[in-house]
């Protein structure tokens, strides 16, 4: 923490984008460090994964978390639900005290299954629609968006923001809110003049989309946490509609292929983006409370 972030000690922070991996997921990812000693059982290793996140939460004064289901878990929600339950058991003075989940849904999910997920702390569904890696056809995604709206859930949309103009009218017809991760995740084109960015501002103005200010390195051509192109987009969005921005750690930074970014440095950069303290409190505390019900 530095002088720019001291004001955050005065209120709760909500991390709107993080993941906790199972042991199998974590071992499959070489970028994430964990002991593989045979002397440590799987339950002990899973405990250590939770402890890592709890330590980060305490360091940053995070009081609530939205956990996304890792892609490698497919449509199996057991580990996500287990982690939500364990985080919600933590004493409020010991780090994270509230947790919700964003699940990946099968198109065959029954109404009863969806109700059970809601009762377990799921509050949104992630739609992975990146070109070439789509989980659903767009018509299927639209039908699913209507189904989860009946549960009071939002859609966590994973796609290249550079393509938003191609689906803008479709998204406007969907019910409820949509969140975009990673500062809009503009992967192909990174200017404020591009059609995708203009579509995003229109969707924000129509009260349709919220944007997660997370993982600036994910959109950077060089994997930088302080890339000028990405920072320009972040600054423009914050200026355009701070009331539609939320924040996330993106822990444990699964997309990083080189050295893992430092979480304190990421948070410092985020605070530097938002010099106005009232806007910073809005994004870290008030907006997540509105969107997710913390």
C-alpha positions in Angstrom: 0.0 0.0 0.0 1.1 3.6 -0.6 -0.3 7.0 0.0 -2.6 6.7 -3.0 -4.4 3.7 -1.6 -4.5 4.6 2.1 -8.1 5.8 1.8 -9.2 2.2 1.0 -8.6 1.3 4.6 -11.8 3.3 5.4 -14.2 0.9 3.6 -14.5 -2.7 2.4 -13.0 -3.7 -1.0 -14.7 -6.3 -3.1 -12.7 -8.4 -5.5 -15.0 -9.1 -8.5 -12.7 -11.4 -10.5 -10.6 -14.2 -8.9 -10.2 -18.0 -9.1 -9.4 -20.7 -6.7 -8.0 -23.8 -8.4 -8.3 -27.4 -7.4 -5.0 -29.3 -7.0 -5.3 -30.9 -10.4 -5.9 -27.5 -12.1 -3.0 -25.9 -10.2 -0.6 -28.7 -11.0 -1.5 -28.4 -14.7 -0.5 -24.8 -14.8 3.3 -24.3 -14.7 3.0 -20.5 -14.2 1.6 -21.0 -10.7 3.9 -22.1 -8.0 2.8 -24.7 -5.5 4.7 -27.4 -3.7 4.3 -30.9 -5.3 5.9 -32.7 -2.4 4.6 -36.2 -2.0 4.6 -35.6 1.7 1.7 -33.1 1.3 -1.7 -34.6 0.7 -4.2 -33.1 -1.8 -6.4 -31.7 1.0 -3.4 -30.0 2.5 -2.4 -28.5 -0.9 -6.0 -27.3 -1.5 -5.9 -25.6 1.9 -2.6 -23.9 0.9 -4.3 -22.5 -2.2 -7.1 -21.0 -0.1 -4.5 -19.7 2.4 -2.7 -17.9 -0.4 -5.8 -16.1 -1.5 -6.9 -15.3 2.1 -3.5 -13.8 2.7 -3.8 -11.6 -0.4 -7.4 -10.6 0.7 -6.1 -9.5 4.2 -3.2 -7.6 2.7 -5.5 -5.6 0.3 -8.4 -5.4 2.8 -10.7 -7.4 0.6 -13.9 -8.3 2.4 -15.8 -10.1 -0.4 -15.0 -12.0 -3.5 -16.6 -13.2 -6.8 -14.9 -16.4 -7.8 -15.1 -17.6 -11.4 -15.1 -21.3 -12.3 -11.9 -22.3 -14.0 -12.4 -23.4 -17.6 -10.6 -26.7 -16.9 -13.4 -27.7 -14.5 -15.9 -27.8 -17.4 -19.5 -28.0 -16.0 -18.5 -29.5 -12.7 -19.4 -27.0 -10.0 -18.4 -29.0 -6.9 -15.1 -27.4 -6.2 -16.4 -23.9 -6.8 -19.2 -24.4 -4.4 -16.9 -26.0 -1.8 -14.6 -23.0 -2.0 -17.4 -20.5 -1.7 -18.6 -22.3 1.4 -15.1 -22.3 2.9 -14.5 -18.6 2.2 -17.9 -17.7 3.7 -16.9 -19.5 6.9 -13.9 -17.2 7.5 -14.2 -14.7 10.3 -14.7 -11.2 9.2 -11.5 -10.1 10.9 -9.4 -12.7 9.1 -9.8 -11.6 5.5 -12.5 -12.6 3.1 -15.9 -12.8 4.8 -18.2 -13.1 1.8 -17.9 -15.0 -1.5 -20.1 -15.6 -4.5 -19.5 -17.6 -7.6 -19.8 -17.4 -11.4 -20.5 -20.8 -12.9 -20.1 -22.3 -16.4 -23.4 -23.8 -17.3 -24.4 -26.7 -19.5 -27.2 -25.9 -21.9 -28.8 -29.1 -20.5 -29.0 -27.7 -17.0 -32.4 -28.2 -15.5 -34.3 -25.6 -13.6 -33.8 -27.5 -10.4 -30.1 -27.6 -10.9 -29.9 -23.9 -11.5 -31.9 -23.3 -8.3 -29.5 -25.5 -6.4 -26.6 -23.5 -7.7 -28.3 -20.3 -6.7 -28.7 -21.6 -3.2 -25.0 -22.5 -3.1 -23.9 -18.9 -3.8 -23.8 -18.7 -7.6 -24.9 -15.3 -8.7 -23.8 -15.2 -12.4 -22.9 -17.4 -15.4 -19.9 -17.0 -17.6 -20.3 -17.0 -21.3 -17.0 -17.8 -23.0 -17.5 -16.4 -26.5 -14.0 -15.6 -27.7 -13.7 -16.3 -31.4 -12.5 -19.9 -31.9 -13.2 -20.9 -28.3 -16.9 -20.4 -28.0 -18.8 -22.4 -25.4 -22.1 -21.7 -27.1 -23.6 -20.5 -30.3 -24.9 -17.0 -29.9 -28.5 -18.1 -30.2 -27.9 -20.6 -27.5 -26.2 -18.0 -25.3 -29.2 -15.7 -25.7 -31.7 -18.4 -24.6 -29.5 -19.1 -21.6 -29.3 -15.4 -20.8 -33.1 -15.3 -20.5 -33.1 -18.5 -18.3 -30.6 -17.1 -15.8 -32.2 -13.7 -15.7 -35.2 -15.4 -14.0 -32.7 -16.3 -11.2 -31.6 -12.7 -10.8 -28.2 -13.6 -12.3 -26.0 -11.5 -14.6 -23.9 -12.7 -17.6 -20.1 -12.6 -17.3 -19.1 -12.3 -21.0 -15.7 -13.4 -22.1 -14.9 -12.1 -25.6 -12.6 -9.7 -27.4 -14.0 -6.2 -26.9 -12.8 -5.3 -30.4 -15.7 -7.4 -31.7 -18.4 -5.8 -29.6 -19.9 -3.8 -32.4 -20.7 -7.1 -34.2 -23.0 -8.2 -31.3 -24.1 -4.8 -29.9 -27.7 -5.0 -30.9 -28.0 -8.7 -29.8 -26.6 -7.8 -26.3 -29.0 -4.9 -26.0 -31.9 -7.4 -26.4 -30.7 -9.6 -23.6 -32.3 -9.1 -20.2 -30.3 -8.0 -17.1 -26.7 -6.9 -16.7 -23.6 -8.1 -18.5 -20.1 -7.8 -17.2 -17.0 -7.6 -19.4 -13.7 -8.6 -17.9 -10.2 -7.1 -18.1 -11.0 -3.5 -19.0 -13.2 -4.7 -21.9 -10.5 -7.1 -23.0 -9.5 -5.3 -26.2 -7.1 -7.9 -27.7 -7.0 -7.1 -31.4 -7.4 -3.3 -31.5 -6.5 -0.9 -28.8 -7.6 2.6 -29.7 -10.5 4.8 -28.4 -11.6 5.3 -32.0 -12.3 1.6 -32.8 -15.8 0.5 -33.3 -15.7 -2.0 -30.4 -14.9 0.8 -27.9 -17.6 3.0 -29.2 -20.1 0.1 -28.9 -19.0 -0.4 -25.3 -19.7 3.2 -24.4 -23.1 2.9 -26.0 -23.9 -0.3 -24.1 -22.8 1.3 -20.8 -25.0 4.3 -21.5 -27.9 2.0 -22.1 -27.4 0.5 -18.6 -26.5 -2.9 -20.0 -22.8 -3.4 -19.3 -20.4 -3.2 -16.4 -16.6 -3.4 -16.8 -14.1 -5.1 -14.6 -10.9 -3.1 -14.1 -8.7 -6.2 -13.9 -5.6 -7.8 -15.5 -4.2 -4.9 -17.6 -1.4 -7.2 -18.7 -4.0 -9.5 -20.4 -4.7 -6.9 -23.1 -1.1 -5.6 -23.4 0.7 -6.6 -26.6 3.8 -7.2 -24.4 2.1 -8.4 -21.2 2.8 -5.2 -19.3 0.9 -4.1 -16.2 1.3 -0.5 -17.1 0.9 -0.5 -20.9 0.1 3.0 -22.1 -2.5 1.7 -24.7 -4.4 -0.3 -22.0 -4.1 2.6 -19.5 -5.6 5.0 -22.0 -8.6 2.7 -22.4 -9.0 2.2 -18.7 -8.8 6.0 -18.1 -11.4 6.7 -20.7 -13.8 4.2 -19.3 -13.3 5.5 -15.7 -13.9 9.0 -16.9 -16.9 7.9 -19.0 -18.8 6.0 -16.4 -17.2 5.3 -13.0 -20.6 4.1 -11.8 -20.3 1.1 -14.1 -16.8 0.0 -13.2 -15.8 -2.7 -10.8 -12.4 -4.1 -9.8 -10.8 -7.5 -9.7 -7.5 -9.0 -8.8 -7.6 -11.7 -11.5 -5.7 -13.9 -8.9 -3.8 -16.1 -9.6 -3.1 -14.6 -13.0 -3.5 -17.8 -15.0 -3.0 -15.9 -18.3 0.5 -14.9 -17.4 3.1 -17.0 -19.3 6.2 -15.1 -17.9 6.8 -13.9 -14.4 3.6 -13.4 -12.4 2.6 -9.8 -11.8 2.9 -8.4 -8.3 -0.6 -7.9 -6.8 0.5 -4.8 -4.8 1.9 -3.2 -7.9 -1.4 -4.0 -9.8 -3.4 -2.4 -7.0 -1.1 0.7 -6.9 -1.6 1.1 -10.7 -5.3 0.8 -10.3 -5.3 3.5 -7.6 -3.3 5.8 -9.8 -5.9 5.4 -12.6 -8.5 6.8 -10.2 -7.1 9.9 -8.3 -10.6 11.0 -7.2 -11.2 9.2 -3.9 -15.0 9.2 -4.2 -14.7 7.4 -7.6 -12.3 4.9 -6.1 -14.7 4.1 -3.3 -17.5 3.8 -5.8 -15.6 1.3 -7.9 -14.1 -0.8 -5.0 -17.1 -0.8 -2.7 -20.4 0.7 -3.9 -20.7 -0.6 -7.4 -20.0 -4.3 -6.4 -22.6 -3.9 -3.7 -25.2 -2.8 -6.2 -24.3 -5.4 -8.9 -23.6 -8.5 -6.7 -25.4 -7.7 -3.4 -22.5 -7.7 -1.1 
